[in-house]
């Protein structure tokens, strides 16, 4: 695939993701759910702490995968 074709596929994928209710933009939605700053949410995404999908330069979070991760996070914490 040449560069133009790859770019066209990425643009269509971004449009499809924009139309889906099952993904979240990392910055505002995840930050609100985790009650952290947008910068911290982006840092966590870069570190791979929760599931993300990279579409070109854009990072989105699958809502169902994030919810599963969030639900399982409560079981992985140790209590003193």
N, C-alpha and C positions, 0 to 999 in steps of 0.2 A: 504494500500500500504506500502510495506517495504521501508527502506531507499534507497536501490539500485534502486528500481523502480522509486522512487521520483527523485533521481539524474538523471536517464536516461531521464525522462520526461523533467526535467529542461534543460538538455543538448540539447535535440531535439528542445525545444522551443527557446533556444538561437541561435541555428543554423538557425532556421526558421526566426527569427528576423534579423539575420545577412544578410539573403538573401533578405529581404524586403527593398524596397526603402522608405517605409512610416514610418520609425522610425529613430530617431536620438540618438546618444550617448550624454548623458547629457553634458559631459565636453567640447569638442571642438565645436560642432555644435550649441548648445543652447547659449553658451557663446558668440560665434561670432554673433548670431542673436540678442542677447540682448546687445551686446557691453559691457560685463562685464568680469571679470576674471573667469577662470575655477572654482576656489575655491568658488567664489560667486554664480556661476550657481549651483554648487553642494549644497550649503547652501540653496538656493531658492528651489531646488528640495526636500531636506529633510524637509523643512517647508511646503511643499505642495502648493507652490505658483502657480505652473503650473502642468498640468497632467503628471504623470509618471507611468510606469509599472515596477515592480520589478520582475526580473527573477533570483531567487537565490540571489547572491550577486551583480548582475548587475542591473543597473537602465537605462531604455531607455525611450524615450519620443515619443509618437505617433505624427507624423508630422502634421496630420490633426487636432488633438485635440490642439496641440500647436499653430497652425496657428489661430484656432478659438479663443483660449485664448488671443493671441496677438492682434487680431482684436478687441475683446471685451474690452481689457484693455484701449483702447483709449476712449471708451465711459464711462468708470467708473471714469475717472479723473475729478476733479472739477477745473474749471478755476476761478481765483480770480476776 
